[in-house]
Amino acid sequence: MEQLTINIPDEIAGQLRTAAQKCGVKPEDFMLASLQERLAHVDAEFIHAMRYVLKKNAELYKRLV
């Protein structure tokens, strides 16, 4: 596993610790789960946008072939 080091504001770090404690996990585990969820959402947004563009421009693409 790759290790990354980031600097975050004290206020955010406090919020992270509080949220992790409420969930009963370590802050780094909470952050990893949050990041994975966000990345999955970004992938879904990209796929949706790609499908929209392909559908919208389908006729143009047919003409170009």
N, C-alpha and C positions, 0 to 999 in steps of 0.2 A: 504494500500500500504506500502511495506517495504521501509525504507529509508537506503541508503548506502552512506558512505562518502569515497571519494577517493582523493588522492593527485596526482595532475598532474603538470608537469613543467609549468612555467609561459608562455613560448612560446606557448605551446599547448593550454593553457587556453585562451590566446589572440586570437589564431586561431579559437577556439570554439566560443568565443564571436563575432568575426567578421562574421563567417559563419552564426550564429544564427541571427545576426542583418540583414544580407543580405536577409534571409528568413522571417524576420519579426516575429520571435518567441523568446522565452526565451532560454538561453543557456541550461538549464536543459531539456526543451522539445526537443530541437535539438539533444541533446545527447541521450535521450531516443529513439527517432525515429531512429537515426543512429545505436544504439545498437540493436534495434528490427530487423532492416534490416540485420545487420550482422549475428545475431543469426539465422534468416531464411535461410541465405545463407549457414551457417555451417550445418544446418539440411539437406539442399538439397545436399550438398557435401557428407554427411554421407550416405544418402539414395542411392546416385549414387554409392558410393564405395561398400556398402553392396550388391547391386544388381549385380555389377560387380563380386565380389567374389563368390556370390552364383551361378551365371551363369557359371563362369570359372570352379568352382569345382563341378558342378552338377553331373557329372559322378562319381566322387569320393564319393560323398554323397550317391549316389544310391548303390554303392558297400558296403558301410559301414552299410547299413540298412539290 
